[in-house]
């Protein structure tokens, strides 16, 4: 909960996020602003360009951290070292220059009075969305927007009152969410059997399921994904509540869709639309778990589409009625469907942004 004093200029939480994506300013000062999300977006820019994760301890020591290594390559004029070998010859020099320019603004941009507009000329904005298409390139992903404009990521949303993403109120305030029964979800996941497990989240397991909407009809079924949180963990309960509070009132094509939830005794469950979980893919899985060969199926223009989609999702959060600082933007939270359409997931660490009386959200280092 936020402070009771209405004149307070910040709220105190804890510094949380994913190593490799944390803004150094946020870590050192404990001041959370939407620039934290923009910095992490810059890290993902380099991940998609290089085809390697933000942190990779398998590489030589000087390359363990992607951002530090990328900055050094740029400083030494060896930008080509940053390009995924599978992309060589498919990115024009103009496009690469624009891409590096945008990433630099994510890392180094100086904000005046809390406002920052990404200023690109017409050539720069359009260059990054263009790709040298070879005559033999049969990829279906060729139609890209003429301009890729991330200016909304750098704008401060209109000031809003309050200190956290949600007031300390009842979940029933979110009528768009369905309240499931435990028996429904147990049946949908075959008693949460191991063969329905898609993976593990921060505080629980993720299951695939098939929900019978009508007991009399075998054809009337809905594919769902169920996140069963560890009820013994206080952090797990907080993540569950934040997910319901945020996704219960927000809807965007590039955010995961929450269908509903279940809460009773010690059981905490979240139910999502399954379409973008079909392949259970995210950027981290593509480039790390499945190996480099997988990147061959992810051409440059598809990677740019992923950036456009997630950039729009972040911009929407920053400009929403109650501005949201996502705080945990990383490759593992960017889910892809069978068409590689990206959606942002995992809102358990999100916080409301600064209000008219705030310059930042103050936090404390998590011990």
N, C-alpha and C positions, 0 to 999 in steps of 0.2 A: 504494500500500500504506500501511497505517497504521503508526504508530510501534511499534518493538519493545518499548518499555518498557510493561509492563502498568499502571503507575501513571499513565501519561499521561492528561491530562484533555481532550485534543482531538486532532484530526488536521488536517493542513494540506493544503488543495487550492487552488483558485483561485475567485474570485467569478465565477460564470457565470449567465446567465439572459437574459431578453429585456427590452430597454429598454422602460420603461413599466409593467413588472410587478414590477420589483425593489423589495423592501422597503428603504427608506432606511437602516434600522438595520443590515441585513445588509451593504449597500454600504459604510457608514461604519465599521463595527466589524469586518468580516470574520467575524462570528459567524453561522454557519448553524444555525438551529433550524427546527422545523416551522412556526413563525410566518411564515416566508418564504412557504410555500405558502398560508397563510391570507390573507396580504396580497394575493397574486396572485389568489386567489379573489374577494376584494373588488373588484379591478379588473374582473374578468369580470362581476361583478354589474352594474357600471355600464355595461359594454359592451352587455349584453343589454337594459338599461333604455333606453339612449340610441340604440342602433343605430349606434354609431360606434366606431372602434378606439381602443386605449389611447393611441396617438400618431398624430396626423394633421397633417402639416405644411401641408396645403392650407388649413387654417382660420386665422383671425386668431391672432396670436402668443399671446395670453392663453388660447387654447383648444387649443394644440398638445398639451398633456398632459391627458388625460381626468381623471385623479385630481385634479390641482390645480384644474382648472376646476370639477369637481363639488363639491369642498370649498368653493370660493368661492360657488357657487350656493346651497349649503345654508346657508352662513353668512349670506348676504344674503336668505334666505327665498324664493328663486326656484327652488324645486325643479322646477317645471313645465318649466323650460328643459332639464332633463335627460331628459325623456321623448321618446322617438322619436315623431315626428309621426304615424306609422302606428298608435300605441297610444293616442292621445288619446281619452278617453271610455271606454276599456276597462279602466282600472285605478282601483279605488276609493281614496279618500283613506286609509282604514284600511290597505289593502294597501300603498300607497306608503310610509306611515309605518313600517310593519313592515320593508319592504324597505330603506329608508334606515337604520333602526336596526341591521339585521344587517350592512350594509356598513360602518357606523361601527365596529362591534365588530371587524370584520376589520382596519381601519386603526388604531384607537386603543386596542383592548382591552389592559388592564393585566393581566399574568399573575402570579399569586401562586404562588411556589414551583414555577414551571414548569407550573402547572395553570390551566386557564381553562375555565369552563363557560358556554356561551351561555345566559343566563337570560332566557327570554321567558315572559310569562304566556300562558294558553291562547288568548286573543284574538289576540295578536301572532303566535303560531306558526301559527295557522290562517288568519289574514288574508291572508298573502302567497300562499297557494295558491289563493285564491278570485279569480274574475274576474267582472266584470259581463258577463253573457252576453246579447246582444241577441237578440230573437226570430228575426231573420233569420240568426243565426250558425249555419251548418251545419258548422262545423269538427268533425272527428272527435276532436279533442284536447280533450275537456271533462272527462273524469274525472281529477281530481287527488287526491293524498293529502290528508286533512283537515289534517294538520300537516306543516310543513316544518321539521325540527329539525336544525340543523347543529352541535349540541353536540359530537358526536364529533370534529369538525374541531378543536375547541379543547382537546381532552384530550391529555395526554401519555401515550403508550403505555407499558406496563410496561418498566422498564429492561432493556436487552439488552446483552450483551458485544459487543466487536468495534468496528472503526472504519470499515469500509466496507460497502457493500451485499453484497459477496461476498468470501470468502477467496480468496487467490491459489491457486486450485485448478483442476482440469481441468473442462472443459465437460461431460465424461461423467457428472458428478454429477447431471445433469438428464435422467433417463430418459424423461420425458414429451415431450421434444423429439425430433423426427425429424431424422436427419442425411441431408440430400438430396445427390444427386450433381450435379455441375456440368452434366452432359449433360441431366439431367432438367429443370433450371431453364432451361437454354438453349433446350430444345425448347418448354417451356411459354410462354416469352416470345418465341418466334420469333427466336431469336438476339439477344434484347434490342433488337429493332427499335424505331425511333423512334415508330411508331404504337401501341406498347404502353406508352409512357411516361405515367404519371399525373401526375408532378410531380417536384420535387427536394427532398430532405431537406437537413440541415445538411452532410452529408459524402458525398452520392451521389444517385443517381436511384432513383425508385420506379416499378416496372413492374407492369402487370396481366398475369396469365397463366392458362393453362388446363392443369392437370396431368392427364396420362393415367394413371390408376391401374392400368388393365389394357390392355395393348397390343392385345388381341383385341376389346375392346369400345369403340366410339365413345361410348357413353352413360355409361360409367363415368369421368367427368371431374370434377375439383375446381377451382373457381375460386380463385385465390390472388393475393396481392400480394407482389412480391419487391423488397426494398430492397437495391440493389447499392452497397456503400460504396466510397469511394475508398481503395484499399489503400495509396496512397502517403502518406496522412495518418495520423500517429500518433494524432491526435484521433479520426479515423474508426475506427481499431482499438479505441480505448478505448470509443467509443460502442457499437460492435458487441458488445464483451465485456459491457458493462453491460446492454444489452438482453437478451442471452442469459441472463445471471446472474439478473436480476430476473424477467423474464417466464417464465423456465424453471421458477421455483418458485412463482409467484403466479398465481392465477386469480380473476377477478371479472367479473361481468356488465358492469361499466363500465370495464374495462381492455381494450385490444386483446388479441387472442389470437394468440400466437406459435406457429406449427406446428412450426418447426424452423429449421435453419441449414445453411450450407455454409462450410467454411474449408479452403483448400488453397493453398499457395504464397502468392500475393498477393491471392487472391480471397476476399472477405468478403461473404456474402449472408445476409439474414434473410427468412424466409417467414412470411406472416401469413394468417389467415382473411380472405377478401375481402368478406364480407357488408356490413361497415360502410364499405367503400371503394367500393361500387358507384357512388355519385354523386360520389365524390371531393369531398365537401363538408366544410368546417369553418367555424367561426364567422367567421374572418377572410375566407374566400372569400365567404360570404354577404353580409357587410356592406361589404366593401371592393371586392373584385375584380369581383363581379357587380353592384354598384351598389345604390342605395337601393330600387329597385323590387322587388328580391328579398325585402326585409323584409316586403312585403305578405303573403307566404305564410307568415310566421312569427308567428302571434298570440302574445299575452302568455302564455297558459297553456302553449304549447309551449316558450317561452323558460324558463319556470319549470321545466318538466320537464327541460330540458337542465341547469339548475343543480342540480336534485335528483340527477340521474344522476352528474354530475361531482363533486358534493359527496360522494356515497357512495363514489366511487372514491378520492378523496383521503383520506377518513376510513379506508377500508380499508387504505391504504398506511401511514397513521400508526399504526394499531393492529395491523399484521401482526406475526407472530412476531419478525421482524427488521425493526423499524420503518424505513420508507423515507421520506426527505424528497425529494419529487419535484424541486423546485428549478427547474423550467422550465414551470410551469403558465401557459398562455396560450391565446388563441383559436385559434391555428394548430395546437395539439396536442389540440384537442377535435374528434374526428371524428364525423360524423353519417351514419347509414344512411338508407335510403329512408323510414323511419318517424320520422326525426329522433331516434332513440335515440343518446345521446352516449356515447362511449368515449374514455378518455384514452390518448394515444399518445406515443411519444418519451421513452424512459427513459435516454438516454445521459448525462444530467447528474445523475441521481439519486445520493443518498448515504444511508448508514445514519444513523439519528437518534442522539440522545444516549443514553448508557448510564448506569448508576448512578453512575459516577465522572465523568460529564461534565455540564457545564451548557450546552454548545454544541459545535458543530463549527466550529473556527477555519479561516478561509480567507484567501487572499491575492488582491488585485486582479489580474485578468487584464490584462497589459500589451499 
